Amino acid sequence: MVWPFTSRAVVSVIRLEGVIAARGGAGVGGLNLAALEPALARAFAQGGARAVALCINSPGGSPVQSDMIVRRIRQLAEKHKKSVLTFVEDVGASGGYMLACAGDEIFVNPSSLVGSIGVIGGGFGFPDLMAKLGIERRVHTAGAVKGRLDPFQPEKPEDAARLGAILTQLHDIFIGFVRERRGARLKDDPMLFEGEIFTAREAVELGLADGFGDLNSVLAARYGAEVRLKRFAPSKPSLWRRLIGGAGEAALAALEERLAFSRYGL
């Protein structure tokens, strides 16, 4: 099907790629609203743009930054009366899928991985190591539970229960947002909101995505073969900031991102 179009229609394009995290700039230790805001503002304000397309490749990350980014996208879409199309590439999982839901329509590659609608929290415990090394832990707090989930102390059942309650509340927010954005397109499936990752075909069948397609083919079909893509890049840290940040911080950020993607075999 070919949609009506005007010769040389313009569509703004932004890439949302990497782990979603408060620190750093896009592609350098974190995809966050601070890094994206200038590009988002310019993309939606672009004169004559028929729509804004978001290319997403993210395994997720910070629930807060995910929510802030999608809320800002929707605010700008309503302000400028622009439709938003999202295109999931390798993966749109967890917070990455939340970003995809900022779109009015979601398109996936046949090999994309989609979903993981859940919340995870974790850490490490070292109480036995401390004893073996002969190290005495000295912590002083004001507040009965200020030292909750101290990794150098045995985990307490009440602390684990409290963390579970927090994760459940965050999960409910995530579910509510997906239901708000996808509405009646969602199918009734018991695994839909259990943190499962779905193949592209499963995602389309379940209503998590609207269909298969890549950026160029979908936009050409909708706005004409001569559609012009106006690309907007997220902000990155200055050269000075990258230099003083040190190679260690950059290497750690790269490792964290690699581990996040590896959870989905990527």
N, C-alpha and C positions, 0 to 999 in steps of 0.2 A: 504494500500500500504506500502511495506517495502523498504526503501532506502538501497543502498549498504553501507556496513560498514566494518570496520576493527576491529578485536577482541580487546576488551578493549579500545575502543576509549575514548578519554578524552574531556570533555566539561567544560569550566570555567563557574561558576555560581556566580552572585552577586545579593543580595536583595536590591531593592530601595524602602524603606518603610518609610512612614511618610510624614509630611508636608515639602514642599520645602522652605527653608528659609536660609538667609545668616548666621545667628548666630548659634552657637552651632555645635555639631557633629551629625552624622546620628543617629536618634532615641533619641537624647537628645536636642531637641529644634531646629532641622533643618537638612534637607537633602540638602547638598550643594556640590559644586565641591571640595572645600578644604578637606572635609571629605572623599570624594569618590576617589580622584585622586590616592592615593597609591594603593587602591584595583583595580581600573580600569587598571592602568599600569601593575600590576602583572598578572591580569586575561588575558589581551590580549597578554602578553609576555610569558605566560605559554607554555613551550615546548610541542609540539605534540598536543595541543588543536585543535580540529576540528572546534569549534565554541565557542561563548560566549553567555550565556543565562542570561537574566535579568528578575528577578521576581519582578513585580511592584505592589505596593499597596499604592497608593497616591491620595489624593484629590486635589493636586496641591499646589500652593503657588507662590513664587517669579518668575516672568517672566524672570528676568535676570539669576537667578541660573538655571532655567529650560533650557534656551537656552545654557548656558555655559556647562552644563552637557551633553546635547545631541550632541553639536558640538564636545566636547572632545571624546565622544564615537565614533563618525563617523571618527574623525581623527585617532584614534587608530585602528579602524576596517580597514581603508584603508592602514595604515602603516604596519599592521601585516597580511593583507589579510585574515581576519577572518569574517565569516558570523555572524550576530547577530540575535538571536531569543528572542522575548519578550513575557512574560507571565503575563497577567493581572489577579490579584486575585480578591479581593473584589471590588476594584475601581481603575480605571485609568482615572481620570477626570482632566480637565483643564491642568495645568502643568504636572500632572501625565500622561495624554494622550500624551503630548509632549514627555515625556520620552519613552513611548511605541513606538512612531514613530521613535525612534533611531534604532529600529530593522528592519531587512530586511523583517521579517514576524512577525505578531502579533497574538498570540493565547489568547483566553479568556475562562474562566469558564462559563458554561451555566447561572450562576447566577451573573456574573460580571456586573458592571455598567461602561459605557464607554462614553467618549466624553467631553461634557461641553466645547466646543471650543469657548471660549469667554474670556472677561477680565472684572474684577469687581473692583471698587474702592468705598470707602465709609468712613464714620466717624460719629461723633456726633456733635450736636450743643447745646450750653448752654447759649445763650444770655439772656433768660428770668430768668434763675437761677441766673445769675450774678446780675441782677437788684434786685431780691427778697432778696438776701443775702447782698445787699448793698456794693458789691465789685466793685471797679473801675478798669477797665482793662487799663493798661498803656503799650503800645507797640510803640517802636520807630524804624523806618526802613530807610534804604537808598536804594531807588528803589521803584518805584510807586506800584508794585504789590508784593513786598516781603512778605507782610502779607496775601497773598491770602489764602482763605479757613480757616481763623482763626476760630476755633470752638466756641470761645466766642463772635463772632460777627455775625450778621445776614448774611446768604449766599447771595452773589451778583450774579445776572444772568450771568454776564460776567465771573465770576470765575467758575461757573458750566459749562459754555460753553467751557472754556479752558480745564477743566478736561475731558470733553467729547471728545474733540479733541485728547488729549493725549491717552485716552483709545482706541479710534478708530485706531490710529496709531499702538498701541501695538497689537490690534486685527488683523490688516492687516498683521503684521509680523507673528503672530500665524497661520493664514489661509495660508499664503504663504509657511510656513514650512510644514504644513500638506499636501498641494497640491504637494510640492516638493517630499516628502517621499512616499505618497500613490499613486500619479499619476492617471493613468487610472482606478485604482481599485475603486476610489470614484464614487458613484452614484450621480446623479443630484437631490438633495432634498433641498427644500427651508429652512429647519430647520437645515441643516447640520452644519452651522457655526453661529447659533444663540444662542449658549450657552446651548443648550438642552442636557440633559443626556439621554443616550440610554441603553436599555437592551442589553445583549450579542447577542441575536438573531438579533435585529435591527442593531447592530454594524456590524455584519457579512454581512447582507443584503445590508447595505449602503457602504460597502468597508472600514469601519474604522478598521476592523479586518479581518484576513484571515481565521480563523476557530476556532473550539473548541478544547481544549486540555490542559492538565496540563504538568508541567515540565517533570516529570518522564515518562509518557506515550509517549509523543511526541519524547523525546530524545531516548527512547528505540526503538521506531519504526524506527527512522531515522538512528541511529548509532549502534543499536544492544542491546539486553537485558543486555549485560555485560558492557554497557557504564559506565564509571567512572566519577562522578561529582566532580570537584575540586572547592570548595567553597572559596570565598574571601570576607572577612567582611570589611565594611567601617570603617574608623578610628573613635574612640570615644574620647571625652575629657579625659585628664589624671585624676587620682583619686584626685590629688591636686586641679585641676581646678574645679572638681565637688564639692569638699568640700568648696572651697572659694566662689563658685558661689552661694551657699546657697540653702536651700530647697524652698525658695520663687520663685526663678527664674525657678527651675525645675517644680514646681507646675504650674506656669503660662504657661510654654511651653506645659505641659501636657494638660492643659485646652484648650489652643488654638488649639492643635491637635485634641482634642475630639470634639470641636465645628466644625472644618473643616470637619471631617468625618461625623458628624451628619447631615450635609447638604444633605447627600446622604442616610440617614436612617441607617447609620452604627454606 
